Amino acid sequence: MATNPHAMASDDTIVGSIDSTAPSDEYVIADISADGAWLSMQADDAPTLSAWR
């Protein structure tokens, strides 16, 4: 496990998606390379993010 919360290993896979199956649309961000590493919020409340390189 990385000690820097912003560090990523080469096998980390971060994805974002809109879940429209909830009562209201939810934006979900998940690290699918780690169990339980996800968060969600109402899509209307999600901030606009710029691409990170």
C-alpha positions as CSV (number, residue, x, y, z in Angstrom):
1,M,0.0,0.0,0.0
2,A,1.3,3.4,-0.9
3,T,2.1,5.8,2.0
4,N,1.3,8.8,-0.2
5,P,-2.5,9.0,-0.8
6,H,-1.9,10.6,-4.2
7,A,0.6,8.0,-5.4
8,M,-0.5,5.4,-7.9
9,A,1.1,2.1,-8.8
10,S,1.3,0.9,-12.3
11,D,-1.4,-1.7,-11.7
12,D,-3.9,0.8,-10.2
13,T,-7.1,1.2,-12.3
14,I,-9.3,4.2,-11.5
15,V,-12.7,4.5,-13.3
16,G,-15.6,6.9,-13.1
17,S,-19.2,6.3,-14.2
18,I,-22.7,7.5,-13.9
19,D,-25.0,5.0,-12.1
20,S,-28.5,5.7,-13.3
21,T,-30.0,2.7,-11.5
22,A,-30.3,4.7,-8.2
23,P,-33.3,6.9,-7.5
24,S,-31.3,9.8,-8.7
25,D,-28.2,9.6,-11.0
26,E,-25.0,9.0,-8.9
27,Y,-21.4,9.7,-10.1
28,V,-19.2,6.8,-8.9
29,I,-15.4,6.9,-8.8
30,A,-13.6,3.6,-8.0
31,D,-10.2,2.0,-7.8
32,I,-11.1,-1.4,-9.2
33,S,-7.7,-2.7,-8.3
34,A,-8.6,-2.4,-4.5
35,D,-11.6,-3.8,-2.6
36,G,-13.8,-1.2,-1.1
37,A,-12.0,1.8,-2.7
38,W,-14.9,3.8,-4.2
39,L,-17.0,6.9,-3.5
40,S,-20.2,8.3,-5.0
41,M,-22.2,11.5,-5.0
42,Q,-25.3,12.9,-6.7
43,A,-24.3,13.5,-10.3
44,D,-25.6,17.1,-10.1
45,D,-23.2,17.8,-7.2
46,A,-20.1,16.3,-8.8
47,P,-17.4,18.8,-9.6
48,T,-16.0,19.2,-13.1
49,L,-12.5,17.6,-13.2
50,S,-9.8,18.4,-15.7
51,A,-7.7,15.6,-17.2
52,W,-4.6,14.6,-15.2
53,R,-1.5,13.6,-17.1
